Amino acid sequence: MVKLKSTVKISANEEGALLLDTKRGTYWHLNAVGIRLAEALDVERSVDELVLTVTTDFDVPPDVARRDVRKLLRDMKKARLVEGRIA
């Protein structure tokens, strides 16, 4: 289960969205899929739940969605934007 850290805020614009870590002052730019995942991470979610979100909201095969969700979560974890275990 993984979720956004409480210090991370989402700011949407016409070109996507930014995740801002208010504690560290760092930010990430996200595309439409990344925005949807970030919004879903307001509460703890499993990788399976996030994959279902992507496959439901976008025209993406489950295996591609799983690979991409796990990669994004690992990258976000490395950037200290999310907390929890990516399983």
PyMOL Python script that loads the backbone (N, CA, C, O; Angstrom):
from pymol import cmd

cmd.read_pdbstr("""\
ATOM      1  N   MET A   1       0.850  -1.183   0.000  1.00  0.00           N
ATOM      2  CA  MET A   1       0.000   0.000   0.000  1.00  0.00           C
ATOM      3  C   MET A   1       0.891   1.240   0.000  1.00  0.00           C
ATOM      4  O   MET A   1       1.888   1.320   0.718  1.00  0.00           O
ATOM      5  N   VAL A   2       0.500   2.188  -0.819  1.00  0.00           N
ATOM      6  CA  VAL A   2       1.294   3.401  -0.995  1.00  0.00           C
ATOM      7  C   VAL A   2       0.359   4.604  -1.093  1.00  0.00           C
ATOM      8  O   VAL A   2      -0.781   4.472  -1.538  1.00  0.00           O
ATOM      9  N   LYS A   3       0.841   5.775  -0.676  1.00  0.00           N
ATOM     10  CA  LYS A   3       0.065   7.002  -0.808  1.00  0.00           C
ATOM     11  C   LYS A   3       1.017   8.186  -0.873  1.00  0.00           C
ATOM     12  O   LYS A   3       2.195   8.080  -0.529  1.00  0.00           O
ATOM     13  N   LEU A   4       0.476   9.329  -1.326  1.00  0.00           N
ATOM     14  CA  LEU A   4       1.268  10.549  -1.346  1.00  0.00           C
ATOM     15  C   LEU A   4       1.600  10.958   0.081  1.00  0.00           C
ATOM     16  O   LEU A   4       0.790  10.780   0.991  1.00  0.00           O
ATOM     17  N   LYS A   5       2.786  11.502   0.272  1.00  0.00           N
ATOM     18  CA  LYS A   5       3.128  12.048   1.586  1.00  0.00           C
ATOM     19  C   LYS A   5       2.238  13.249   1.860  1.00  0.00           C
ATOM     20  O   LYS A   5       1.789  13.922   0.933  1.00  0.00           O
ATOM     21  N   SER A   6       1.991  13.508   3.111  1.00  0.00           N
ATOM     22  CA  SER A   6       1.097  14.608   3.485  1.00  0.00           C
ATOM     23  C   SER A   6       1.656  15.973   3.090  1.00  0.00           C
ATOM     24  O   SER A   6       0.903  16.941   2.992  1.00  0.00           O
ATOM     25  N   THR A   7       2.948  16.060   2.865  1.00  0.00           N
ATOM     26  CA  THR A   7       3.571  17.328   2.475  1.00  0.00           C
ATOM     27  C   THR A   7       3.515  17.576   0.969  1.00  0.00           C
ATOM     28  O   THR A   7       3.976  18.616   0.498  1.00  0.00           O
ATOM     29  N   VAL A   8       2.954  16.628   0.208  1.00  0.00           N
ATOM     30  CA  VAL A   8       2.896  16.744  -1.253  1.00  0.00           C
ATOM     31  C   VAL A   8       1.508  17.238  -1.671  1.00  0.00           C
ATOM     32  O   VAL A   8       0.482  16.673  -1.294  1.00  0.00           O
ATOM     33  N   LYS A   9       1.517  18.301  -2.453  1.00  0.00           N
ATOM     34  CA  LYS A   9       0.273  18.905  -2.953  1.00  0.00           C
ATOM     35  C   LYS A   9       0.245  18.818  -4.472  1.00  0.00           C
ATOM     36  O   LYS A   9       1.294  18.825  -5.117  1.00  0.00           O
ATOM     37  N   ILE A  10      -0.965  18.735  -5.051  1.00  0.00           N
ATOM     38  CA  ILE A  10      -1.151  18.673  -6.494  1.00  0.00           C
ATOM     39  C   ILE A  10      -1.660  20.025  -6.982  1.00  0.00           C
ATOM     40  O   ILE A  10      -2.601  20.589  -6.424  1.00  0.00           O
ATOM     41  N   SER A  11      -1.023  20.529  -8.027  1.00  0.00           N
ATOM     42  CA  SER A  11      -1.461  21.770  -8.655  1.00  0.00           C
ATOM     43  C   SER A  11      -1.625  21.509 -10.147  1.00  0.00           C
ATOM     44  O   SER A  11      -0.640  21.299 -10.855  1.00  0.00           O
ATOM     45  N   ALA A  12      -2.877  21.521 -10.630  1.00  0.00           N
ATOM     46  CA  ALA A  12      -3.157  21.209 -12.035  1.00  0.00           C
ATOM     47  C   ALA A  12      -3.112  22.473 -12.882  1.00  0.00           C
ATOM     48  O   ALA A  12      -3.418  23.570 -12.416  1.00  0.00           O
ATOM     49  N   ASN A  13      -2.716  22.287 -14.157  1.00  0.00           N
ATOM     50  CA  ASN A  13      -2.754  23.358 -15.142  1.00  0.00           C
ATOM     51  C   ASN A  13      -3.144  22.766 -16.494  1.00  0.00           C
ATOM     52  O   ASN A  13      -3.450  21.576 -16.576  1.00  0.00           O
ATOM     53  N   GLU A  14      -3.138  23.570 -17.552  1.00  0.00           N
ATOM     54  CA  GLU A  14      -3.573  23.109 -18.869  1.00  0.00           C
ATOM     55  C   GLU A  14      -2.666  22.024 -19.448  1.00  0.00           C
ATOM     56  O   GLU A  14      -3.118  21.203 -20.246  1.00  0.00           O
ATOM     57  N   GLU A  15      -1.408  22.013 -19.061  1.00  0.00           N
ATOM     58  CA  GLU A  15      -0.431  21.093 -19.634  1.00  0.00           C
ATOM     59  C   GLU A  15      -0.190  19.850 -18.787  1.00  0.00           C
ATOM     60  O   GLU A  15       0.644  19.016 -19.141  1.00  0.00           O
ATOM     61  N   GLY A  16      -0.887  19.717 -17.704  1.00  0.00           N
ATOM     62  CA  GLY A  16      -0.681  18.583 -16.809  1.00  0.00           C
ATOM     63  C   GLY A  16      -0.850  19.037 -15.379  1.00  0.00           C
ATOM     64  O   GLY A  16      -1.781  19.770 -15.046  1.00  0.00           O
ATOM     65  N   ALA A  17       0.055  18.595 -14.547  1.00  0.00           N
ATOM     66  CA  ALA A  17      -0.011  18.992 -13.145  1.00  0.00           C
ATOM     67  C   ALA A  17       1.379  18.927 -12.544  1.00  0.00           C
ATOM     68  O   ALA A  17       2.289  18.290 -13.075  1.00  0.00           O
ATOM     69  N   LEU A  18       1.506  19.603 -11.429  1.00  0.00           N
ATOM     70  CA  LEU A  18       2.736  19.563 -10.663  1.00  0.00           C
ATOM     71  C   LEU A  18       2.446  18.929  -9.314  1.00  0.00           C
ATOM     72  O   LEU A  18       1.408  19.178  -8.702  1.00  0.00           O
ATOM     73  N   LEU A  19       3.380  18.111  -8.865  1.00  0.00           N
ATOM     74  CA  LEU A  19       3.372  17.650  -7.485  1.00  0.00           C
ATOM     75  C   LEU A  19       4.402  18.491  -6.775  1.00  0.00           C
ATOM     76  O   LEU A  19       5.560  18.530  -7.192  1.00  0.00           O
ATOM     77  N   LEU A  20       4.013  19.159  -5.723  1.00  0.00           N
ATOM     78  CA  LEU A  20       4.913  20.019  -4.970  1.00  0.00           C
ATOM     79  C   LEU A  20       5.102  19.451  -3.576  1.00  0.00           C
ATOM     80  O   LEU A  20       4.140  19.264  -2.830  1.00  0.00           O
ATOM     81  N   ASP A  21       6.352  19.180  -3.235  1.00  0.00           N
ATOM     82  CA  ASP A  21       6.678  18.755  -1.872  1.00  0.00           C
ATOM     83  C   ASP A  21       6.924  20.028  -1.078  1.00  0.00           C
ATOM     84  O   ASP A  21       7.984  20.643  -1.188  1.00  0.00           O
ATOM     85  N   THR A  22       5.944  20.420  -0.280  1.00  0.00           N
ATOM     86  CA  THR A  22       6.009  21.687   0.444  1.00  0.00           C
ATOM     87  C   THR A  22       7.093  21.688   1.515  1.00  0.00           C
ATOM     88  O   THR A  22       7.549  22.756   1.925  1.00  0.00           O
ATOM     89  N   LYS A  23       7.505  20.531   1.968  1.00  0.00           N
ATOM     90  CA  LYS A  23       8.550  20.451   2.990  1.00  0.00           C
ATOM     91  C   LYS A  23       9.932  20.676   2.379  1.00  0.00           C
ATOM     92  O   LYS A  23      10.762  21.387   2.946  1.00  0.00           O
ATOM     93  N   ARG A  24      10.171  20.064   1.220  1.00  0.00           N
ATOM     94  CA  ARG A  24      11.496  20.133   0.608  1.00  0.00           C
ATOM     95  C   ARG A  24      11.585  21.168  -0.509  1.00  0.00           C
ATOM     96  O   ARG A  24      12.687  21.514  -0.934  1.00  0.00           O
ATOM     97  N   GLY A  25      10.450  21.667  -0.992  1.00  0.00           N
ATOM     98  CA  GLY A  25      10.458  22.663  -2.046  1.00  0.00           C
ATOM     99  C   GLY A  25      10.766  22.096  -3.425  1.00  0.00           C
ATOM    100  O   GLY A  25      11.191  22.835  -4.314  1.00  0.00           O
ATOM    101  N   THR A  26      10.559  20.804  -3.618  1.00  0.00           N
ATOM    102  CA  THR A  26      10.800  20.182  -4.916  1.00  0.00           C
ATOM    103  C   THR A  26       9.470  19.916  -5.601  1.00  0.00           C
ATOM    104  O   THR A  26       8.430  19.820  -4.950  1.00  0.00           O
ATOM    105  N   TYR A  27       9.516  19.796  -6.940  1.00  0.00           N
ATOM    106  CA  TYR A  27       8.286  19.517  -7.668  1.00  0.00           C
ATOM    107  C   TYR A  27       8.536  18.584  -8.834  1.00  0.00           C
ATOM    108  O   TYR A  27       9.659  18.441  -9.319  1.00  0.00           O
ATOM    109  N   TRP A  28       7.445  17.945  -9.276  1.00  0.00           N
ATOM    110  CA  TRP A  28       7.436  17.034 -10.420  1.00  0.00           C
ATOM    111  C   TRP A  28       6.331  17.447 -11.361  1.00  0.00           C
ATOM    112  O   TRP A  28       5.256  17.847 -10.913  1.00  0.00           O
ATOM    113  N   HIS A  29       6.569  17.359 -12.647  1.00  0.00           N
ATOM    114  CA  HIS A  29       5.524  17.595 -13.638  1.00  0.00           C
ATOM    115  C   HIS A  29       4.957  16.242 -14.061  1.00  0.00           C
ATOM    116  O   HIS A  29       5.714  15.301 -14.301  1.00  0.00           O
ATOM    117  N   LEU A  30       3.628  16.139 -14.152  1.00  0.00           N
ATOM    118  CA  LEU A  30       2.967  14.884 -14.513  1.00  0.00           C
ATOM    119  C   LEU A  30       2.086  15.055 -15.739  1.00  0.00           C
ATOM    120  O   LEU A  30       1.536  16.129 -15.978  1.00  0.00           O
ATOM    121  N   ASN A  31       1.958  13.968 -16.522  1.00  0.00           N
ATOM    122  CA  ASN A  31       1.011  13.942 -17.630  1.00  0.00           C
ATOM    123  C   ASN A  31      -0.357  13.507 -17.100  1.00  0.00           C
ATOM    124  O   ASN A  31      -0.537  13.367 -15.891  1.00  0.00           O
ATOM    125  N   ALA A  32      -1.314  13.294 -17.994  1.00  0.00           N
ATOM    126  CA  ALA A  32      -2.691  12.967 -17.586  1.00  0.00           C
ATOM    127  C   ALA A  32      -2.765  11.685 -16.761  1.00  0.00           C
ATOM    128  O   ALA A  32      -3.495  11.632 -15.771  1.00  0.00           O
ATOM    129  N   VAL A  33      -2.025  10.658 -17.150  1.00  0.00           N
ATOM    130  CA  VAL A  33      -2.049   9.398 -16.392  1.00  0.00           C
ATOM    131  C   VAL A  33      -1.425   9.611 -15.016  1.00  0.00           C
ATOM    132  O   VAL A  33      -1.959   9.141 -14.011  1.00  0.00           O
ATOM    133  N   GLY A  34      -0.312  10.309 -14.970  1.00  0.00           N
ATOM    134  CA  GLY A  34       0.336  10.598 -13.691  1.00  0.00           C
ATOM    135  C   GLY A  34      -0.549  11.394 -12.758  1.00  0.00           C
ATOM    136  O   GLY A  34      -0.564  11.161 -11.549  1.00  0.00           O
ATOM    137  N   ILE A  35      -1.293  12.345 -13.330  1.00  0.00           N
ATOM    138  CA  ILE A  35      -2.229  13.136 -12.524  1.00  0.00           C
ATOM    139  C   ILE A  35      -3.280  12.226 -11.908  1.00  0.00           C
ATOM    140  O   ILE A  35      -3.574  12.320 -10.716  1.00  0.00           O
ATOM    141  N   ARG A  36      -3.843  11.348 -12.725  1.00  0.00           N
ATOM    142  CA  ARG A  36      -4.894  10.438 -12.229  1.00  0.00           C
ATOM    143  C   ARG A  36      -4.363   9.562 -11.100  1.00  0.00           C
ATOM    144  O   ARG A  36      -5.054   9.338 -10.106  1.00  0.00           O
ATOM    145  N   LEU A  37      -3.131   9.064 -11.253  1.00  0.00           N
ATOM    146  CA  LEU A  37      -2.542   8.240 -10.192  1.00  0.00           C
ATOM    147  C   LEU A  37      -2.299   9.063  -8.930  1.00  0.00           C
ATOM    148  O   LEU A  37      -2.592   8.603  -7.826  1.00  0.00           O
ATOM    149  N   ALA A  38      -1.774  10.255  -9.081  1.00  0.00           N
ATOM    150  CA  ALA A  38      -1.521  11.117  -7.922  1.00  0.00           C
ATOM    151  C   ALA A  38      -2.821  11.410  -7.178  1.00  0.00           C
ATOM    152  O   ALA A  38      -2.864  11.379  -5.949  1.00  0.00           O
ATOM    153  N   GLU A  39      -3.887  11.698  -7.945  1.00  0.00           N
ATOM    154  CA  GLU A  39      -5.184  11.947  -7.312  1.00  0.00           C
ATOM    155  C   GLU A  39      -5.677  10.717  -6.559  1.00  0.00           C
ATOM    156  O   GLU A  39      -6.266  10.835  -5.485  1.00  0.00           O
ATOM    157  N   ALA A  40      -5.436   9.543  -7.121  1.00  0.00           N
ATOM    158  CA  ALA A  40      -5.868   8.299  -6.470  1.00  0.00           C
ATOM    159  C   ALA A  40      -5.060   8.011  -5.211  1.00  0.00           C
ATOM    160  O   ALA A  40      -5.516   7.277  -4.335  1.00  0.00           O
ATOM    161  N   LEU A  41      -3.861   8.586  -5.115  1.00  0.00           N
ATOM    162  CA  LEU A  41      -2.984   8.317  -3.970  1.00  0.00           C
ATOM    163  C   LEU A  41      -3.252   9.233  -2.782  1.00  0.00           C
ATOM    164  O   LEU A  41      -2.412   9.357  -1.891  1.00  0.00           O
ATOM    165  N   ASP A  42      -4.420   9.877  -2.765  1.00  0.00           N
ATOM    166  CA  ASP A  42      -4.778  10.678  -1.598  1.00  0.00           C
ATOM    167  C   ASP A  42      -5.018   9.790  -0.378  1.00  0.00           C
ATOM    168  O   ASP A  42      -4.933  10.248   0.761  1.00  0.00           O
ATOM    169  N   VAL A  43      -5.316   8.525  -0.631  1.00  0.00           N
ATOM    170  CA  VAL A  43      -5.415   7.508   0.423  1.00  0.00           C
ATOM    171  C   VAL A  43      -4.548   6.325  -0.001  1.00  0.00           C
ATOM    172  O   VAL A  43      -4.171   6.213  -1.167  1.00  0.00           O
ATOM    173  N   GLU A  44      -4.237   5.458   0.934  1.00  0.00           N
ATOM    174  CA  GLU A  44      -3.405   4.305   0.599  1.00  0.00           C
ATOM    175  C   GLU A  44      -4.086   3.430  -0.450  1.00  0.00           C
ATOM    176  O   GLU A  44      -5.273   3.122  -0.351  1.00  0.00           O
ATOM    177  N   ARG A  45      -3.320   3.046  -1.438  1.00  0.00           N
ATOM    178  CA  ARG A  45      -3.816   2.182  -2.508  1.00  0.00           C
ATOM    179  C   ARG A  45      -2.775   1.110  -2.796  1.00  0.00           C
ATOM    180  O   ARG A  45      -1.578   1.308  -2.587  1.00  0.00           O
ATOM    181  N   SER A  46      -3.253  -0.020  -3.276  1.00  0.00           N
ATOM    182  CA  SER A  46      -2.346  -1.076  -3.714  1.00  0.00           C
ATOM    183  C   SER A  46      -2.008  -0.847  -5.184  1.00  0.00           C
ATOM    184  O   SER A  46      -2.695  -0.098  -5.879  1.00  0.00           O
ATOM    185  N   VAL A  47      -0.952  -1.495  -5.647  1.00  0.00           N
ATOM    186  CA  VAL A  47      -0.606  -1.435  -7.068  1.00  0.00           C
ATOM    187  C   VAL A  47      -1.775  -1.941  -7.905  1.00  0.00           C
ATOM    188  O   VAL A  47      -2.084  -1.359  -8.945  1.00  0.00           O
ATOM    189  N   ASP A  48      -2.428  -3.013  -7.470  1.00  0.00           N
ATOM    190  CA  ASP A  48      -3.574  -3.560  -8.214  1.00  0.00           C
ATOM    191  C   ASP A  48      -4.691  -2.527  -8.364  1.00  0.00           C
ATOM    192  O   ASP A  48      -5.291  -2.416  -9.433  1.00  0.00           O
ATOM    193  N   GLU A  49      -4.970  -1.775  -7.306  1.00  0.00           N
ATOM    194  CA  GLU A  49      -6.011  -0.741  -7.383  1.00  0.00           C
ATOM    195  C   GLU A  49      -5.618   0.351  -8.370  1.00  0.00           C
ATOM    196  O   GLU A  49      -6.459   0.839  -9.125  1.00  0.00           O
ATOM    197  N   LEU A  50      -4.353   0.732  -8.367  1.00  0.00           N
ATOM    198  CA  LEU A  50      -3.889   1.768  -9.276  1.00  0.00           C
ATOM    199  C   LEU A  50      -3.894   1.294 -10.721  1.00  0.00           C
ATOM    200  O   LEU A  50      -4.224   2.063 -11.623  1.00  0.00           O
ATOM    201  N   VAL A  51      -3.534   0.045 -10.949  1.00  0.00           N
ATOM    202  CA  VAL A  51      -3.590  -0.531 -12.296  1.00  0.00           C
ATOM    203  C   VAL A  51      -5.035  -0.525 -12.787  1.00  0.00           C
ATOM    204  O   VAL A  51      -5.291  -0.178 -13.940  1.00  0.00           O
ATOM    205  N   LEU A  52      -5.966  -0.899 -11.945  1.00  0.00           N
ATOM    206  CA  LEU A  52      -7.379  -0.880 -12.315  1.00  0.00           C
ATOM    207  C   LEU A  52      -7.828   0.537 -12.666  1.00  0.00           C
ATOM    208  O   LEU A  52      -8.585   0.725 -13.619  1.00  0.00           O
ATOM    209  N   THR A  53      -7.380   1.517 -11.923  1.00  0.00           N
ATOM    210  CA  THR A  53      -7.699   2.911 -12.220  1.00  0.00           C
ATOM    211  C   THR A  53      -7.217   3.288 -13.616  1.00  0.00           C
ATOM    212  O   THR A  53      -7.954   3.904 -14.386  1.00  0.00           O
ATOM    213  N   VAL A  54      -5.986   2.920 -13.940  1.00  0.00           N
ATOM    214  CA  VAL A  54      -5.418   3.269 -15.247  1.00  0.00           C
ATOM    215  C   VAL A  54      -6.139   2.539 -16.371  1.00  0.00           C
ATOM    216  O   VAL A  54      -6.474   3.152 -17.385  1.00  0.00           O
ATOM    217  N   THR A  55      -6.383   1.251 -16.213  1.00  0.00           N
ATOM    218  CA  THR A  55      -7.033   0.493 -17.286  1.00  0.00           C
ATOM    219  C   THR A  55      -8.494   0.899 -17.469  1.00  0.00           C
ATOM    220  O   THR A  55      -9.035   0.772 -18.567  1.00  0.00           O
ATOM    221  N   THR A  56      -9.131   1.381 -16.416  1.00  0.00           N
ATOM    222  CA  THR A  56     -10.511   1.841 -16.499  1.00  0.00           C
ATOM    223  C   THR A  56     -10.609   3.221 -17.146  1.00  0.00           C
ATOM    224  O   THR A  56     -11.491   3.469 -17.968  1.00  0.00           O
ATOM    225  N   ASP A  57      -9.695   4.114 -16.768  1.00  0.00           N
ATOM    226  CA  ASP A  57      -9.762   5.504 -17.224  1.00  0.00           C
ATOM    227  C   ASP A  57      -9.062   5.756 -18.567  1.00  0.00           C
ATOM    228  O   ASP A  57      -9.356   6.742 -19.243  1.00  0.00           O
ATOM    229  N   PHE A  58      -8.146   4.877 -18.949  1.00  0.00           N
ATOM    230  CA  PHE A  58      -7.369   5.066 -20.170  1.00  0.00           C
ATOM    231  C   PHE A  58      -7.377   3.763 -20.970  1.00  0.00           C
ATOM    232  O   PHE A  58      -7.610   2.691 -20.412  1.00  0.00           O
ATOM    233  N   ASP A  59      -7.128   3.855 -22.241  1.00  0.00           N
ATOM    234  CA  ASP A  59      -7.110   2.682 -23.109  1.00  0.00           C
ATOM    235  C   ASP A  59      -5.714   2.055 -23.069  1.00  0.00           C
ATOM    236  O   ASP A  59      -4.911   2.224 -23.987  1.00  0.00           O
ATOM    237  N   VAL A  60      -5.447   1.325 -21.978  1.00  0.00           N
ATOM    238  CA  VAL A  60      -4.126   0.740 -21.746  1.00  0.00           C
ATOM    239  C   VAL A  60      -4.299  -0.724 -21.351  1.00  0.00           C
ATOM    240  O   VAL A  60      -5.108  -1.031 -20.475  1.00  0.00           O
ATOM    241  N   PRO A  61      -3.558  -1.629 -21.978  1.00  0.00           N
ATOM    242  CA  PRO A  61      -3.622  -3.040 -21.574  1.00  0.00           C
ATOM    243  C   PRO A  61      -3.104  -3.217 -20.140  1.00  0.00           C
ATOM    244  O   PRO A  61      -2.205  -2.491 -19.717  1.00  0.00           O
ATOM    245  N   PRO A  62      -3.661  -4.168 -19.399  1.00  0.00           N
ATOM    246  CA  PRO A  62      -3.268  -4.361 -18.004  1.00  0.00           C
ATOM    247  C   PRO A  62      -1.773  -4.571 -17.790  1.00  0.00           C
ATOM    248  O   PRO A  62      -1.221  -4.049 -16.821  1.00  0.00           O
ATOM    249  N   ASP A  63      -1.101  -5.318 -18.663  1.00  0.00           N
ATOM    250  CA  ASP A  63       0.330  -5.568 -18.458  1.00  0.00           C
ATOM    251  C   ASP A  63       1.145  -4.288 -18.636  1.00  0.00           C
ATOM    252  O   ASP A  63       2.122  -4.074 -17.918  1.00  0.00           O
ATOM    253  N   VAL A  64       0.758  -3.449 -19.572  1.00  0.00           N
ATOM    254  CA  VAL A  64       1.444  -2.171 -19.775  1.00  0.00           C
ATOM    255  C   VAL A  64       1.168  -1.240 -18.593  1.00  0.00           C
ATOM    256  O   VAL A  64       2.073  -0.574 -18.091  1.00  0.00           O
ATOM    257  N   ALA A  65      -0.092  -1.204 -18.155  1.00  0.00           N
ATOM    258  CA  ALA A  65      -0.460  -0.365 -17.015  1.00  0.00           C
ATOM    259  C   ALA A  65       0.314  -0.777 -15.772  1.00  0.00           C
ATOM    260  O   ALA A  65       0.816   0.085 -15.052  1.00  0.00           O
ATOM    261  N   ARG A  66       0.424  -2.072 -15.503  1.00  0.00           N
ATOM    262  CA  ARG A  66       1.140  -2.554 -14.321  1.00  0.00           C
ATOM    263  C   ARG A  66       2.611  -2.132 -14.371  1.00  0.00           C
ATOM    264  O   ARG A  66       3.156  -1.636 -13.385  1.00  0.00           O
ATOM    265  N   ARG A  67       3.242  -2.331 -15.520  1.00  0.00           N
ATOM    266  CA  ARG A  67       4.652  -1.955 -15.665  1.00  0.00           C
ATOM    267  C   ARG A  67       4.843  -0.456 -15.428  1.00  0.00           C
ATOM    268  O   ARG A  67       5.739  -0.042 -14.692  1.00  0.00           O
ATOM    269  N   ASP A  68       3.991   0.347 -16.059  1.00  0.00           N
ATOM    270  CA  ASP A  68       4.132   1.797 -15.962  1.00  0.00           C
ATOM    271  C   ASP A  68       3.793   2.322 -14.566  1.00  0.00           C
ATOM    272  O   ASP A  68       4.463   3.226 -14.065  1.00  0.00           O
ATOM    273  N   VAL A  69       2.767   1.767 -13.942  1.00  0.00           N
ATOM    274  CA  VAL A  69       2.394   2.181 -12.580  1.00  0.00           C
ATOM    275  C   VAL A  69       3.536   1.869 -11.622  1.00  0.00           C
ATOM    276  O   VAL A  69       3.909   2.717 -10.810  1.00  0.00           O
ATOM    277  N   ARG A  70       4.090   0.676 -11.703  1.00  0.00           N
ATOM    278  CA  ARG A  70       5.189   0.305 -10.807  1.00  0.00           C
ATOM    279  C   ARG A  70       6.410   1.203 -11.028  1.00  0.00           C
ATOM    280  O   ARG A  70       7.068   1.599 -10.066  1.00  0.00           O
ATOM    281  N   LYS A  71       6.715   1.525 -12.282  1.00  0.00           N
ATOM    282  CA  LYS A  71       7.854   2.393 -12.551  1.00  0.00           C
ATOM    283  C   LYS A  71       7.619   3.786 -11.979  1.00  0.00           C
ATOM    284  O   LYS A  71       8.500   4.346 -11.327  1.00  0.00           O
ATOM    285  N   LEU A  72       6.436   4.349 -12.217  1.00  0.00           N
ATOM    286  CA  LEU A  72       6.137   5.674 -11.689  1.00  0.00           C
ATOM    287  C   LEU A  72       6.204   5.677 -10.166  1.00  0.00           C
ATOM    288  O   LEU A  72       6.759   6.603  -9.574  1.00  0.00           O
ATOM    289  N   LEU A  73       5.648   4.658  -9.532  1.00  0.00           N
ATOM    290  CA  LEU A  73       5.681   4.598  -8.069  1.00  0.00           C
ATOM    291  C   LEU A  73       7.109   4.486  -7.541  1.00  0.00           C
ATOM    292  O   LEU A  73       7.460   5.125  -6.549  1.00  0.00           O
ATOM    293  N   ARG A  74       7.931   3.673  -8.206  1.00  0.00           N
ATOM    294  CA  ARG A  74       9.339   3.562  -7.783  1.00  0.00           C
ATOM    295  C   ARG A  74      10.053   4.907  -7.922  1.00  0.00           C
ATOM    296  O   ARG A  74      10.815   5.305  -7.041  1.00  0.00           O
ATOM    297  N   ASP A  75       9.802   5.598  -9.026  1.00  0.00           N
ATOM    298  CA  ASP A  75      10.412   6.909  -9.236  1.00  0.00           C
ATOM    299  C   ASP A  75       9.925   7.917  -8.192  1.00  0.00           C
ATOM    300  O   ASP A  75      10.710   8.707  -7.668  1.00  0.00           O
ATOM    301  N   MET A  76       8.631   7.882  -7.899  1.00  0.00           N
ATOM    302  CA  MET A  76       8.076   8.791  -6.894  1.00  0.00           C
ATOM    303  C   MET A  76       8.610   8.463  -5.500  1.00  0.00           C
ATOM    304  O   MET A  76       8.839   9.360  -4.689  1.00  0.00           O
ATOM    305  N   LYS A  77       8.805   7.186  -5.232  1.00  0.00           N
ATOM    306  CA  LYS A  77       9.369   6.774  -3.943  1.00  0.00           C
ATOM    307  C   LYS A  77      10.808   7.283  -3.819  1.00  0.00           C
ATOM    308  O   LYS A  77      11.208   7.801  -2.776  1.00  0.00           O
ATOM    309  N   LYS A  78      11.569   7.129  -4.887  1.00  0.00           N
ATOM    310  CA  LYS A  78      12.954   7.598  -4.898  1.00  0.00           C
ATOM    311  C   LYS A  78      13.013   9.119  -4.676  1.00  0.00           C
ATOM    312  O   LYS A  78      13.929   9.618  -4.022  1.00  0.00           O
ATOM    313  N   ALA A  79      12.046   9.840  -5.216  1.00  0.00           N
ATOM    314  CA  ALA A  79      11.965  11.290  -5.055  1.00  0.00           C
ATOM    315  C   ALA A  79      11.324  11.693  -3.729  1.00  0.00           C
ATOM    316  O   ALA A  79      11.174  12.881  -3.444  1.00  0.00           O
ATOM    317  N   ARG A  80      10.951  10.715  -2.932  1.00  0.00           N
ATOM    318  CA  ARG A  80      10.344  10.918  -1.607  1.00  0.00           C
ATOM    319  C   ARG A  80       9.010  11.669  -1.671  1.00  0.00           C
ATOM    320  O   ARG A  80       8.716  12.515  -0.826  1.00  0.00           O
ATOM    321  N   LEU A  81       8.207  11.338  -2.697  1.00  0.00           N
ATOM    322  CA  LEU A  81       6.886  11.922  -2.837  1.00  0.00           C
ATOM    323  C   LEU A  81       5.790  11.031  -2.295  1.00  0.00           C
ATOM    324  O   LEU A  81       4.703  11.505  -1.965  1.00  0.00           O
ATOM    325  N   VAL A  82       6.073   9.724  -2.199  1.00  0.00           N
ATOM    326  CA  VAL A  82       5.099   8.767  -1.668  1.00  0.00           C
ATOM    327  C   VAL A  82       5.712   8.009  -0.511  1.00  0.00           C
ATOM    328  O   VAL A  82       6.927   7.965  -0.324  1.00  0.00           O
ATOM    329  N   GLU A  83       4.814   7.413   0.256  1.00  0.00           N
ATOM    330  CA  GLU A  83       5.255   6.587   1.371  1.00  0.00           C
ATOM    331  C   GLU A  83       4.507   5.270   1.328  1.00  0.00           C
ATOM    332  O   GLU A  83       3.410   5.189   0.776  1.00  0.00           O
ATOM    333  N   GLY A  84       5.090   4.257   1.902  1.00  0.00           N
ATOM    334  CA  GLY A  84       4.474   2.947   1.921  1.00  0.00           C
ATOM    335  C   GLY A  84       5.284   1.966   1.116  1.00  0.00           C
ATOM    336  O   GLY A  84       6.373   2.276   0.633  1.00  0.00           O
ATOM    337  N   ARG A  85       4.741   0.783   0.979  1.00  0.00           N
ATOM    338  CA  ARG A  85       5.422  -0.316   0.295  1.00  0.00           C
ATOM    339  C   ARG A  85       4.798  -0.548  -1.068  1.00  0.00           C
ATOM    340  O   ARG A  85       3.582  -0.687  -1.195  1.00  0.00           O
ATOM    341  N   ILE A  86       5.642  -0.588  -2.080  1.00  0.00           N
ATOM    342  CA  ILE A  86       5.181  -0.857  -3.442  1.00  0.00           C
ATOM    343  C   ILE A  86       5.312  -2.339  -3.676  1.00  0.00           C
ATOM    344  O   ILE A  86       6.416  -2.856  -3.843  1.00  0.00           O
ATOM    345  N   ALA A  87       4.180  -3.027  -3.691  1.00  0.00           N
ATOM    346  CA  ALA A  87       4.208  -4.490  -3.839  1.00  0.00           C
ATOM    347  C   ALA A  87       3.506  -4.917  -5.099  1.00  0.00           C
ATOM    348  O   ALA A  87       3.431  -6.111  -5.389  1.00  0.00           O
TER     349      ALA A  87
END
""", "prot")
cmd.dss("prot")
cmd.show_as("cartoon", "prot")
cmd.util.cbc("prot")
cmd.orient("prot")
